[in-house]
Amino acid sequence: MKKNIGSFDRILRIVVAVAIAALYFTNVISGTLGIILMVLAGVFLLTAFVSFCPLYVPFGISTCPKKEQQ
C-alpha cells in the first residue's frame, strides 16, 4: 500500500473523528445517525493511522507531498 494521505489530511481526519466521538458521547447525536457517524469516525481514524485511503485510489488523489527526484 502506497501512502496517499499527507500530514494535514491525517490531522483533519483525527480532529473530525474526535469531534464526532465527543458529540456522540455527550448525546448531542444519537440513534441511527450517531451509529453511522461513529462508524465514519472509526474509518477516519483507521485511514489516518495507516496513511492510506482506498477511495483516493480510483480518483488518483494523493495529499502526500511529492518527493523531489535527485
All heavy atoms as TSV, in Angstrom:
chain	resi	resn	atom	element	x	y	z
A	1	MET	N	N	0.835	-1.177	0.000
A	1	MET	CA	C	0.000	0.000	0.000
A	1	MET	C	C	0.880	1.241	0.000
A	1	MET	O	O	1.650	1.454	0.918
A	1	MET	CB	C	-0.833	0.028	1.276
A	1	MET	CG	C	-2.235	-0.358	1.096
A	1	MET	SD	S	-3.283	-0.279	2.565
A	1	MET	CE	C	-2.249	-0.555	3.941
A	2	LYS	N	N	0.728	2.036	-1.009
A	2	LYS	CA	C	1.469	3.281	-1.087
A	2	LYS	C	C	0.689	4.359	-0.344
A	2	LYS	O	O	-0.525	4.493	-0.523
A	2	LYS	CB	C	1.641	3.667	-2.555
A	2	LYS	CG	C	2.487	4.876	-2.768
A	2	LYS	CD	C	2.654	5.152	-4.254
A	2	LYS	CE	C	3.450	6.419	-4.443
A	2	LYS	NZ	N	3.540	6.783	-5.850
A	3	LYS	N	N	1.364	5.109	0.503
A	3	LYS	CA	C	0.698	6.151	1.278
A	3	LYS	C	C	0.145	7.227	0.352
A	3	LYS	O	O	0.813	7.640	-0.596
A	3	LYS	CB	C	1.665	6.770	2.282
A	3	LYS	CG	C	2.078	5.813	3.361
A	3	LYS	CD	C	2.981	6.473	4.373
A	3	LYS	CE	C	3.344	5.478	5.450
A	3	LYS	NZ	N	4.147	6.078	6.495
A	4	ASN	N	N	-1.093	7.662	0.619
A	4	ASN	CA	C	-1.678	8.720	-0.199
A	4	ASN	C	C	-2.365	9.797	0.654
A	4	ASN	O	O	-3.142	10.576	0.144
A	4	ASN	CB	C	-2.649	8.141	-1.235
A	4	ASN	CG	C	-3.831	7.422	-0.625
A	4	ASN	OD1	O	-3.977	7.355	0.579
A	4	ASN	ND2	N	-4.668	6.872	-1.474
A	5	ILE	N	N	-2.059	9.813	1.952
A	5	ILE	CA	C	-2.624	10.825	2.851
A	5	ILE	C	C	-1.476	11.609	3.476
A	5	ILE	O	O	-0.592	11.036	4.105
A	5	ILE	CB	C	-3.484	10.174	3.950
A	5	ILE	CG1	C	-4.700	9.499	3.337
A	5	ILE	CG2	C	-3.910	11.208	4.973
A	5	ILE	CD1	C	-5.593	8.821	4.345
A	6	GLY	N	N	-1.518	12.913	3.308
A	6	GLY	CA	C	-0.489	13.789	3.866
A	6	GLY	C	C	-0.775	14.165	5.306
A	6	GLY	O	O	-1.787	13.783	5.896
A	7	SER	N	N	0.117	14.950	5.900
A	7	SER	CA	C	0.012	15.319	7.315
A	7	SER	C	C	-1.251	16.114	7.626
A	7	SER	O	O	-1.941	15.825	8.607
A	7	SER	CB	C	1.187	16.185	7.764
A	7	SER	OG	O	2.365	15.812	7.193
A	8	PHE	N	N	-1.543	17.124	6.819
A	8	PHE	CA	C	-2.717	17.943	7.089
A	8	PHE	C	C	-3.988	17.100	7.007
A	8	PHE	O	O	-4.882	17.223	7.851
A	8	PHE	CB	C	-2.800	19.117	6.100
A	8	PHE	CG	C	-4.015	19.969	6.308
A	8	PHE	CD1	C	-4.087	20.828	7.387
A	8	PHE	CD2	C	-5.096	19.893	5.444
A	8	PHE	CE1	C	-5.217	21.606	7.596
A	8	PHE	CE2	C	-6.225	20.656	5.646
A	8	PHE	CZ	C	-6.285	21.528	6.724
A	9	ASP	N	N	-4.073	16.247	6.021
A	9	ASP	CA	C	-5.227	15.366	5.847
A	9	ASP	C	C	-5.370	14.428	7.042
A	9	ASP	O	O	-6.472	14.206	7.544
A	9	ASP	CB	C	-5.068	14.573	4.553
A	9	ASP	CG	C	-6.361	13.942	4.068
A	9	ASP	OD1	O	-7.401	14.117	4.727
A	9	ASP	OD2	O	-6.328	13.269	3.024
A	10	ARG	N	N	-4.253	13.886	7.531
A	10	ARG	CA	C	-4.281	12.994	8.701
A	10	ARG	C	C	-4.793	13.726	9.936
A	10	ARG	O	O	-5.654	13.231	10.659
A	10	ARG	CB	C	-2.886	12.443	8.980
A	10	ARG	CG	C	-2.422	11.446	7.951
A	10	ARG	CD	C	-1.038	10.950	8.237
A	10	ARG	NE	N	-1.099	10.116	9.440
A	10	ARG	CZ	C	-0.068	9.865	10.218
A	10	ARG	NH1	N	1.114	10.368	9.938
A	10	ARG	NH2	N	-0.198	9.107	11.277
A	11	ILE	N	N	-4.267	14.918	10.181
A	11	ILE	CA	C	-4.673	15.698	11.349
A	11	ILE	C	C	-6.153	16.055	11.255
A	11	ILE	O	O	-6.890	15.949	12.239
A	11	ILE	CB	C	-3.803	16.973	11.485
A	11	ILE	CG1	C	-2.370	16.581	11.835
A	11	ILE	CG2	C	-4.379	17.933	12.515
A	11	ILE	CD1	C	-1.373	17.705	11.738
A	12	LEU	N	N	-6.608	16.446	10.074
A	12	LEU	CA	C	-8.004	16.807	9.882
A	12	LEU	C	C	-8.924	15.619	10.144
A	12	LEU	O	O	-9.956	15.751	10.815
A	12	LEU	CB	C	-8.221	17.341	8.464
A	12	LEU	CG	C	-9.613	17.857	8.139
A	12	LEU	CD1	C	-9.948	19.053	9.016
A	12	LEU	CD2	C	-9.691	18.237	6.672
A	13	ARG	N	N	-8.548	14.442	9.670
A	13	ARG	CA	C	-9.345	13.237	9.895
A	13	ARG	C	C	-9.428	12.893	11.381
A	13	ARG	O	O	-10.480	12.521	11.886
A	13	ARG	CB	C	-8.747	12.055	9.131
A	13	ARG	CG	C	-8.979	12.132	7.641
A	13	ARG	CD	C	-8.162	11.072	6.914
A	13	ARG	NE	N	-8.293	11.208	5.478
A	13	ARG	CZ	C	-9.070	10.432	4.734
A	13	ARG	NH1	N	-9.730	9.445	5.271
A	13	ARG	NH2	N	-9.157	10.630	3.441
A	14	ILE	N	N	-8.314	13.043	12.105
A	14	ILE	CA	C	-8.303	12.753	13.537
A	14	ILE	C	C	-9.172	13.749	14.297
A	14	ILE	O	O	-9.960	13.364	15.171
A	14	ILE	CB	C	-6.856	12.730	14.080
A	14	ILE	CG1	C	-6.111	11.536	13.484
A	14	ILE	CG2	C	-6.837	12.698	15.597
A	14	ILE	CD1	C	-4.614	11.543	13.740
A	15	VAL	N	N	-9.071	15.032	13.946
A	15	VAL	CA	C	-9.872	16.067	14.616
A	15	VAL	C	C	-11.362	15.830	14.381
A	15	VAL	O	O	-12.169	15.909	15.306
A	15	VAL	CB	C	-9.445	17.476	14.140
A	15	VAL	CG1	C	-10.437	18.533	14.571
A	15	VAL	CG2	C	-8.055	17.805	14.645
A	16	VAL	N	N	-11.737	15.507	13.147
A	16	VAL	CA	C	-13.147	15.248	12.837
A	16	VAL	C	C	-13.642	14.013	13.598
A	16	VAL	O	O	-14.747	14.014	14.155
A	16	VAL	CB	C	-13.359	15.093	11.312
A	16	VAL	CG1	C	-14.734	14.557	10.992
A	16	VAL	CG2	C	-13.121	16.416	10.606
A	17	ALA	N	N	-12.831	12.966	13.647
A	17	ALA	CA	C	-13.220	11.749	14.364
A	17	ALA	C	C	-13.409	12.017	15.856
A	17	ALA	O	O	-14.378	11.545	16.464
A	17	ALA	CB	C	-12.179	10.658	14.145
A	18	VAL	N	N	-12.518	12.787	16.445
A	18	VAL	CA	C	-12.630	13.120	17.869
A	18	VAL	C	C	-13.874	13.978	18.107
A	18	VAL	O	O	-14.591	13.784	19.100
A	18	VAL	CB	C	-11.346	13.824	18.373
A	18	VAL	CG1	C	-11.539	14.428	19.745
A	18	VAL	CG2	C	-10.180	12.837	18.363
A	19	ALA	N	N	-14.143	14.915	17.210
A	19	ALA	CA	C	-15.335	15.763	17.351
A	19	ALA	C	C	-16.611	14.932	17.267
A	19	ALA	O	O	-17.541	15.125	18.067
A	19	ALA	CB	C	-15.332	16.850	16.275
A	20	ILE	N	N	-16.665	14.006	16.326
A	20	ILE	CA	C	-17.841	13.134	16.213
A	20	ILE	C	C	-18.003	12.298	17.475
A	20	ILE	O	O	-19.111	12.165	17.999
A	20	ILE	CB	C	-17.733	12.238	14.959
A	20	ILE	CG1	C	-17.878	13.072	13.686
A	20	ILE	CG2	C	-18.787	11.142	14.991
A	20	ILE	CD1	C	-17.576	12.299	12.406
A	21	ALA	N	N	-16.909	11.735	17.980
A	21	ALA	CA	C	-16.972	10.922	19.196
A	21	ALA	C	C	-17.450	11.762	20.384
A	21	ALA	O	O	-18.270	11.304	21.190
A	21	ALA	CB	C	-15.615	10.300	19.492
A	22	ALA	N	N	-16.961	12.982	20.492
A	22	ALA	CA	C	-17.379	13.855	21.594
A	22	ALA	C	C	-18.869	14.162	21.507
A	22	ALA	O	O	-19.579	14.138	22.520
A	22	ALA	CB	C	-16.569	15.151	21.572
A	23	LEU	N	N	-19.356	14.435	20.315
A	23	LEU	CA	C	-20.786	14.702	20.136
A	23	LEU	C	C	-21.626	13.470	20.456
A	23	LEU	O	O	-22.704	13.578	21.034
A	23	LEU	CB	C	-21.063	15.173	18.706
A	23	LEU	CG	C	-20.541	16.561	18.340
A	23	LEU	CD1	C	-20.736	16.822	16.856
A	23	LEU	CD2	C	-21.222	17.628	19.169
A	24	TYR	N	N	-21.124	12.302	20.092
A	24	TYR	CA	C	-21.856	11.071	20.351
A	24	TYR	C	C	-21.924	10.773	21.849
A	24	TYR	O	O	-22.984	10.454	22.375
A	24	TYR	CB	C	-21.213	9.909	19.602
A	24	TYR	CG	C	-21.933	8.598	19.798
A	24	TYR	CD1	C	-23.101	8.324	19.110
A	24	TYR	CD2	C	-21.448	7.640	20.675
A	24	TYR	CE1	C	-23.779	7.125	19.289
A	24	TYR	CE2	C	-22.108	6.438	20.870
A	24	TYR	CZ	C	-23.279	6.185	20.164
A	24	TYR	OH	O	-23.940	5.006	20.348
A	25	PHE	N	N	-20.793	10.881	22.523
A	25	PHE	CA	C	-20.753	10.527	23.939
A	25	PHE	C	C	-21.384	11.580	24.850
A	25	PHE	O	O	-21.652	11.307	26.023
A	25	PHE	CB	C	-19.327	10.201	24.374
A	25	PHE	CG	C	-18.831	8.910	23.792
A	25	PHE	CD1	C	-17.747	8.887	22.937
A	25	PHE	CD2	C	-19.479	7.716	24.069
A	25	PHE	CE1	C	-17.294	7.693	22.384
A	25	PHE	CE2	C	-19.044	6.519	23.520
A	25	PHE	CZ	C	-17.951	6.507	22.680
A	26	THR	N	N	-21.633	12.782	24.334
A	26	THR	CA	C	-22.367	13.790	25.102
A	26	THR	C	C	-23.837	13.812	24.694
A	26	THR	O	O	-24.567	14.727	25.065
A	26	THR	CB	C	-21.747	15.193	24.918
A	26	THR	OG1	O	-21.748	15.519	23.526
A	26	THR	CG2	C	-20.347	15.262	25.486
A	27	ASN	N	N	-24.252	12.817	23.906
A	27	ASN	CA	C	-25.639	12.644	23.459
A	27	ASN	C	C	-26.182	13.799	22.621
A	27	ASN	O	O	-27.381	14.039	22.590
A	27	ASN	CB	C	-26.571	12.368	24.637
A	27	ASN	CG	C	-26.305	11.019	25.248
A	27	ASN	OD1	O	-26.005	10.059	24.551
A	27	ASN	ND2	N	-26.388	10.944	26.567
A	28	VAL	N	N	-25.310	14.532	21.964
A	28	VAL	CA	C	-25.763	15.561	21.024
A	28	VAL	C	C	-26.288	14.875	19.767
A	28	VAL	O	O	-27.302	15.284	19.201
A	28	VAL	CB	C	-24.626	16.554	20.684
A	28	VAL	CG1	C	-25.047	17.527	19.598
A	28	VAL	CG2	C	-24.190	17.285	21.945
A	29	ILE	N	N	-25.590	13.813	19.339
A	29	ILE	CA	C	-26.085	12.985	18.247
A	29	ILE	C	C	-26.324	11.585	18.811
A	29	ILE	O	O	-25.581	11.113	19.657
A	29	ILE	CB	C	-25.104	12.933	17.047
A	29	ILE	CG1	C	-23.712	12.504	17.491
A	29	ILE	CG2	C	-25.049	14.259	16.336
A	29	ILE	CD1	C	-22.726	12.320	16.365
A	30	SER	N	N	-27.398	10.954	18.353
A	30	SER	CA	C	-27.713	9.624	18.873
A	30	SER	C	C	-28.514	8.855	17.838
A	30	SER	O	O	-28.778	9.363	16.739
A	30	SER	CB	C	-28.508	9.745	20.173
A	30	SER	OG	O	-29.718	10.431	19.942
A	31	GLY	N	N	-28.887	7.660	18.188
A	31	GLY	CA	C	-29.695	6.835	17.296
A	31	GLY	C	C	-28.914	6.347	16.087
A	31	GLY	O	O	-27.687	6.175	16.138
A	32	THR	N	N	-29.629	6.155	15.002
A	32	THR	CA	C	-29.028	5.634	13.775
A	32	THR	C	C	-27.961	6.584	13.234
A	32	THR	O	O	-26.893	6.146	12.816
A	32	THR	CB	C	-30.113	5.399	12.702
A	32	THR	OG1	O	-31.123	4.550	13.241
A	32	THR	CG2	C	-29.521	4.762	11.464
A	33	LEU	N	N	-28.258	7.879	13.257
A	33	LEU	CA	C	-27.279	8.857	12.780
A	33	LEU	C	C	-26.002	8.790	13.606
A	33	LEU	O	O	-24.895	8.830	13.062
A	33	LEU	CB	C	-27.857	10.274	12.843
A	33	LEU	CG	C	-26.899	11.404	12.472
A	33	LEU	CD1	C	-26.461	11.281	11.019
A	33	LEU	CD2	C	-27.522	12.744	12.742
A	34	GLY	N	N	-26.139	8.651	14.911
A	34	GLY	CA	C	-24.977	8.558	15.790
A	34	GLY	C	C	-24.130	7.340	15.481
A	34	GLY	O	O	-22.905	7.416	15.452
A	35	ILE	N	N	-24.776	6.208	15.248
A	35	ILE	CA	C	-24.042	4.979	14.936
A	35	ILE	C	C	-23.317	5.117	13.599
A	35	ILE	O	O	-22.142	4.751	13.477
A	35	ILE	CB	C	-24.995	3.771	14.932
A	35	ILE	CG1	C	-25.504	3.516	16.354
A	35	ILE	CG2	C	-24.310	2.532	14.368
A	35	ILE	CD1	C	-26.635	2.528	16.443
A	36	ILE	N	N	-24.004	5.656	12.605
A	36	ILE	CA	C	-23.378	5.841	11.283
A	36	ILE	C	C	-22.175	6.780	11.386
A	36	ILE	O	O	-21.108	6.516	10.815
A	36	ILE	CB	C	-24.407	6.364	10.266
A	36	ILE	CG1	C	-25.441	5.279	9.967
A	36	ILE	CG2	C	-23.728	6.836	8.985
A	36	ILE	CD1	C	-26.625	5.748	9.161
A	37	LEU	N	N	-22.327	7.871	12.130
A	37	LEU	CA	C	-21.216	8.817	12.278
A	37	LEU	C	C	-20.059	8.223	13.072
A	37	LEU	O	O	-18.892	8.517	12.787
A	37	LEU	CB	C	-21.708	10.114	12.918
A	37	LEU	CG	C	-22.578	10.991	12.019
A	37	LEU	CD1	C	-23.083	12.207	12.789
A	37	LEU	CD2	C	-21.815	11.432	10.781
A	38	MET	N	N	-20.361	7.366	14.058
A	38	MET	CA	C	-19.286	6.712	14.806
A	38	MET	C	C	-18.517	5.729	13.916
A	38	MET	O	O	-17.293	5.620	14.023
A	38	MET	CB	C	-19.838	6.000	16.037
A	38	MET	CG	C	-20.173	6.942	17.173
A	38	MET	SD	S	-18.759	7.870	17.780
A	38	MET	CE	C	-17.860	6.582	18.612
A	39	VAL	N	N	-19.218	5.028	13.042
A	39	VAL	CA	C	-18.532	4.148	12.086
A	39	VAL	C	C	-17.649	4.981	11.165
A	39	VAL	O	O	-16.486	4.626	10.901
A	39	VAL	CB	C	-19.548	3.306	11.276
A	39	VAL	CG1	C	-18.875	2.593	10.129
A	39	VAL	CG2	C	-20.257	2.314	12.188
A	40	LEU	N	N	-18.167	6.107	10.689
A	40	LEU	CA	C	-17.381	7.004	9.837
A	40	LEU	C	C	-16.153	7.526	10.595
A	40	LEU	O	O	-15.054	7.599	10.028
A	40	LEU	CB	C	-18.245	8.172	9.369
A	40	LEU	CG	C	-17.592	9.174	8.447
A	40	LEU	CD1	C	-17.235	8.526	7.114
A	40	LEU	CD2	C	-18.488	10.365	8.230
A	41	ALA	N	N	-16.329	7.856	11.869
A	41	ALA	CA	C	-15.200	8.318	12.682
A	41	ALA	C	C	-14.149	7.225	12.810
A	41	ALA	O	O	-12.946	7.502	12.739
A	41	ALA	CB	C	-15.682	8.757	14.061
A	42	GLY	N	N	-14.593	5.980	12.973
A	42	GLY	CA	C	-13.651	4.859	13.034
A	42	GLY	C	C	-12.873	4.696	11.741
A	42	GLY	O	O	-11.660	4.450	11.753
A	43	VAL	N	N	-13.557	4.850	10.617
A	43	VAL	CA	C	-12.886	4.765	9.314
A	43	VAL	C	C	-11.878	5.906	9.174
A	43	VAL	O	O	-10.762	5.704	8.688
A	43	VAL	CB	C	-13.922	4.794	8.166
A	43	VAL	CG1	C	-13.251	4.948	6.815
A	43	VAL	CG2	C	-14.775	3.533	8.195
A	44	PHE	N	N	-12.267	7.114	9.604
A	44	PHE	CA	C	-11.339	8.252	9.550
A	44	PHE	C	C	-10.082	7.976	10.374
A	44	PHE	O	O	-8.966	8.246	9.922
A	44	PHE	CB	C	-12.008	9.523	10.058
A	44	PHE	CG	C	-12.856	10.244	9.040
A	44	PHE	CD1	C	-13.593	11.347	9.404
A	44	PHE	CD2	C	-12.914	9.835	7.731
A	44	PHE	CE1	C	-14.373	12.027	8.495
A	44	PHE	CE2	C	-13.684	10.499	6.802
A	44	PHE	CZ	C	-14.418	11.604	7.183
A	45	LEU	N	N	-10.254	7.434	11.583
A	45	LEU	CA	C	-9.094	7.135	12.423
A	45	LEU	C	C	-8.215	6.059	11.799
A	45	LEU	O	O	-6.988	6.186	11.781
A	45	LEU	CB	C	-9.547	6.692	13.817
A	45	LEU	CG	C	-10.012	7.784	14.754
A	45	LEU	CD1	C	-10.499	7.186	16.064
A	45	LEU	CD2	C	-8.901	8.779	15.019
A	46	LEU	N	N	-8.839	5.007	11.291
A	46	LEU	CA	C	-8.078	3.926	10.669
A	46	LEU	C	C	-7.267	4.430	9.481
A	46	LEU	O	O	-6.070	4.162	9.372
A	46	LEU	CB	C	-9.021	2.800	10.231
A	46	LEU	CG	C	-8.356	1.616	9.539
A	46	LEU	CD1	C	-7.448	0.872	10.511
A	46	LEU	CD2	C	-9.399	0.688	8.962
A	47	THR	N	N	-7.911	5.176	8.595
A	47	THR	CA	C	-7.198	5.675	7.412
A	47	THR	C	C	-6.131	6.699	7.789
A	47	THR	O	O	-5.094	6.782	7.137
A	47	THR	CB	C	-8.170	6.276	6.382
A	47	THR	OG1	O	-8.923	7.321	6.985
A	47	THR	CG2	C	-9.086	5.219	5.811
A	48	ALA	N	N	-6.370	7.462	8.857
A	48	ALA	CA	C	-5.365	8.431	9.304
A	48	ALA	C	C	-4.132	7.717	9.836
A	48	ALA	O	O	-3.001	8.128	9.557
A	48	ALA	CB	C	-5.944	9.344	10.379
A	49	PHE	N	N	-4.330	6.630	10.583
A	49	PHE	CA	C	-3.187	5.934	11.166
A	49	PHE	C	C	-2.408	5.099	10.158
A	49	PHE	O	O	-1.202	4.917	10.322
A	49	PHE	CB	C	-3.622	5.087	12.361
A	49	PHE	CG	C	-3.949	5.921	13.566
A	49	PHE	CD1	C	-5.197	5.837	14.157
A	49	PHE	CD2	C	-3.031	6.801	14.105
A	49	PHE	CE1	C	-5.517	6.611	15.259
A	49	PHE	CE2	C	-3.328	7.583	15.202
A	49	PHE	CZ	C	-4.578	7.489	15.791
A	50	VAL	N	N	-3.050	4.595	9.117
A	50	VAL	CA	C	-2.320	3.813	8.117
A	50	VAL	C	C	-1.884	4.678	6.936
A	50	VAL	O	O	-1.174	4.209	6.050
A	50	VAL	CB	C	-3.122	2.593	7.612
A	50	VAL	CG1	C	-3.392	1.627	8.730
A	50	VAL	CG2	C	-4.397	3.002	6.924
A	51	SER	N	N	-2.303	5.950	6.904
A	51	SER	CA	C	-1.946	6.909	5.854
A	51	SER	C	C	-2.333	6.434	4.458
A	51	SER	O	O	-1.646	6.711	3.477
A	51	SER	CB	C	-0.448	7.226	5.881
A	51	SER	OG	O	-0.110	7.854	7.080
A	52	PHE	N	N	-3.432	5.728	4.374
A	52	PHE	CA	C	-3.907	5.240	3.082
A	52	PHE	C	C	-5.422	5.309	3.038
A	52	PHE	O	O	-6.096	4.828	3.948
A	52	PHE	CB	C	-3.462	3.788	2.850
A	52	PHE	CG	C	-3.950	3.217	1.554
A	52	PHE	CD1	C	-3.364	3.574	0.361
A	52	PHE	CD2	C	-5.022	2.335	1.527
A	52	PHE	CE1	C	-3.820	3.059	-0.837
A	52	PHE	CE2	C	-5.483	1.806	0.349
A	52	PHE	CZ	C	-4.883	2.171	-0.847
A	53	CYS	N	N	-5.948	5.914	1.976
A	53	CYS	CA	C	-7.390	6.000	1.791
A	53	CYS	C	C	-7.741	5.283	0.490
A	53	CYS	O	O	-7.345	5.733	-0.594
A	53	CYS	CB	C	-7.852	7.441	1.733
A	53	CYS	SG	S	-9.630	7.602	1.498
A	54	PRO	N	N	-8.478	4.164	0.566
A	54	PRO	CA	C	-8.815	3.430	-0.646
A	54	PRO	C	C	-9.701	4.218	-1.608
A	54	PRO	O	O	-9.677	3.954	-2.809
A	54	PRO	CB	C	-9.550	2.189	-0.141
A	54	PRO	CG	C	-9.640	2.278	1.321
A	54	PRO	CD	C	-8.945	3.507	1.776
A	55	LEU	N	N	-10.471	5.185	-1.117
A	55	LEU	CA	C	-11.312	5.981	-2.012
A	55	LEU	C	C	-10.501	6.965	-2.861
A	55	LEU	O	O	-10.988	7.444	-3.879
A	55	LEU	CB	C	-12.369	6.746	-1.210
A	55	LEU	CG	C	-13.480	5.900	-0.625
A	55	LEU	CD1	C	-14.413	6.758	0.213
A	55	LEU	CD2	C	-14.255	5.195	-1.712
A	56	TYR	N	N	-9.293	7.281	-2.446
A	56	TYR	CA	C	-8.447	8.177	-3.230
A	56	TYR	C	C	-7.883	7.492	-4.478
A	56	TYR	O	O	-7.606	8.141	-5.465
A	56	TYR	CB	C	-7.275	8.678	-2.385
A	56	TYR	CG	C	-7.599	9.793	-1.412
A	56	TYR	CD1	C	-8.891	10.265	-1.233
A	56	TYR	CD2	C	-6.593	10.377	-0.659
A	56	TYR	CE1	C	-9.162	11.283	-0.341
A	56	TYR	CE2	C	-6.854	11.390	0.236
A	56	TYR	CZ	C	-8.145	11.846	0.384
A	56	TYR	OH	O	-8.411	12.865	1.267
A	57	VAL	N	N	-7.703	6.179	-4.419
A	57	VAL	CA	C	-7.042	5.438	-5.496
A	57	VAL	C	C	-7.770	5.556	-6.839
A	57	VAL	O	O	-7.144	5.918	-7.840
A	57	VAL	CB	C	-6.824	3.956	-5.100
A	57	VAL	CG1	C	-6.251	3.163	-6.254
A	57	VAL	CG2	C	-5.913	3.873	-3.893
A	58	PRO	N	N	-9.083	5.279	-6.932
A	58	PRO	CA	C	-9.730	5.350	-8.247
A	58	PRO	C	C	-9.717	6.752	-8.860
A	58	PRO	O	O	-9.774	6.907	-10.077
A	58	PRO	CB	C	-11.165	4.905	-8.002
A	58	PRO	CG	C	-11.268	4.488	-6.597
A	58	PRO	CD	C	-10.001	4.830	-5.897
A	59	PHE	N	N	-9.641	7.765	-8.003
A	59	PHE	CA	C	-9.646	9.139	-8.497
A	59	PHE	C	C	-8.237	9.707	-8.685
A	59	PHE	O	O	-8.080	10.834	-9.125
A	59	PHE	CB	C	-10.441	10.031	-7.540
A	59	PHE	CG	C	-11.872	9.600	-7.387
A	59	PHE	CD1	C	-12.300	8.978	-6.225
A	59	PHE	CD2	C	-12.785	9.777	-8.413
A	59	PHE	CE1	C	-13.608	8.557	-6.075
A	59	PHE	CE2	C	-14.098	9.361	-8.286
A	59	PHE	CZ	C	-14.517	8.754	-7.114
A	60	GLY	N	N	-7.228	8.944	-8.315
A	60	GLY	CA	C	-5.843	9.382	-8.470
A	60	GLY	C	C	-5.464	10.519	-7.537
A	60	GLY	O	O	-4.586	11.312	-7.845
A	61	ILE	N	N	-6.118	10.589	-6.385
A	61	ILE	CA	C	-5.855	11.673	-5.435
A	61	ILE	C	C	-4.762	11.248	-4.464
A	61	ILE	O	O	-4.722	10.111	-4.009
A	61	ILE	CB	C	-7.134	12.016	-4.642
A	61	ILE	CG1	C	-8.227	12.489	-5.573
A	61	ILE	CG2	C	-6.852	13.064	-3.569
A	61	ILE	CD1	C	-9.578	12.651	-4.905
A	62	SER	N	N	-3.873	12.162	-4.165
A	62	SER	CA	C	-2.860	11.942	-3.143
A	62	SER	C	C	-2.565	13.281	-2.485
A	62	SER	O	O	-2.275	14.259	-3.169
A	62	SER	CB	C	-1.582	11.373	-3.743
A	62	SER	OG	O	-0.591	11.253	-2.748
A	63	THR	N	N	-2.675	13.336	-1.161
A	63	THR	CA	C	-2.367	14.569	-0.451
A	63	THR	C	C	-0.962	14.542	0.134
A	63	THR	O	O	-0.580	15.452	0.859
A	63	THR	CB	C	-3.404	14.830	0.667
A	63	THR	OG1	O	-3.405	13.738	1.578
A	63	THR	CG2	C	-4.795	15.019	0.090
A	64	CYS	N	N	-0.210	13.484	-0.183
A	64	CYS	CA	C	1.188	13.410	0.245
A	64	CYS	C	C	2.021	14.369	-0.597
A	64	CYS	O	O	1.810	14.473	-1.802
A	64	CYS	CB	C	1.745	12.004	0.056
A	64	CYS	SG	S	1.244	10.854	1.307
A	65	PRO	N	N	2.966	15.036	0.039
A	65	PRO	CA	C	3.840	15.915	-0.746
A	65	PRO	C	C	4.720	15.074	-1.667
A	65	PRO	O	O	5.133	13.957	-1.326
A	65	PRO	CB	C	4.670	16.645	0.308
A	65	PRO	CG	C	4.560	15.809	1.536
A	65	PRO	CD	C	3.275	15.050	1.453
A	66	LYS	N	N	4.980	15.590	-2.846
A	66	LYS	CA	C	5.830	14.896	-3.810
A	66	LYS	C	C	7.286	15.004	-3.359
A	66	LYS	O	O	7.760	16.071	-2.984
A	66	LYS	CB	C	5.706	15.530	-5.203
A	66	LYS	CG	C	4.311	15.523	-5.754
A	66	LYS	CD	C	3.924	14.138	-6.170
A	66	LYS	CE	C	2.538	14.179	-6.794
A	66	LYS	NZ	N	1.825	12.977	-6.715
A	67	LYS	N	N	7.974	13.872	-3.381
A	67	LYS	CA	C	9.390	13.874	-3.040
A	67	LYS	C	C	10.165	14.310	-4.282
A	67	LYS	O	O	9.914	13.832	-5.384
A	67	LYS	CB	C	9.853	12.491	-2.584
A	67	LYS	CG	C	9.215	12.100	-1.281
A	67	LYS	CD	C	9.741	10.768	-0.813
A	67	LYS	CE	C	9.069	10.416	0.505
A	67	LYS	NZ	N	9.535	9.125	1.002
A	68	GLU	N	N	11.100	15.208	-4.055
A	68	GLU	CA	C	11.884	15.689	-5.189
A	68	GLU	C	C	12.830	14.601	-5.664
A	68	GLU	O	O	13.464	13.918	-4.879
A	68	GLU	CB	C	12.679	16.931	-4.773
A	68	GLU	CG	C	11.776	18.105	-4.466
A	68	GLU	CD	C	12.584	19.351	-4.212
A	68	GLU	OE1	O	13.680	19.481	-4.762
A	68	GLU	OE2	O	12.078	20.212	-3.481
A	69	GLN	N	N	12.878	14.448	-6.967
A	69	GLN	CA	C	13.763	13.430	-7.545
A	69	GLN	C	C	15.168	13.997	-7.629
A	69	GLN	O	O	15.385	15.150	-7.946
A	69	GLN	CB	C	13.277	13.046	-8.931
A	69	GLN	CG	C	11.920	12.375	-8.895
A	69	GLN	CD	C	11.424	12.069	-10.305
A	69	GLN	OE1	O	12.038	12.469	-11.276
A	69	GLN	NE2	N	10.321	11.365	-10.380
A	70	GLN	N	N	16.140	13.142	-7.346
A	70	GLN	CA	C	17.533	13.588	-7.377
A	70	GLN	C	C	18.280	12.870	-8.451
A	70	GLN	O	O	18.058	11.811	-8.821
A	70	GLN	CB	C	18.195	13.353	-6.033
A	70	GLN	CG	C	17.565	14.214	-4.952
A	70	GLN	CD	C	18.241	13.972	-3.609
A	70	GLN	OE1	O	19.225	13.255	-3.480
A	70	GLN	NE2	N	17.705	14.591	-2.596
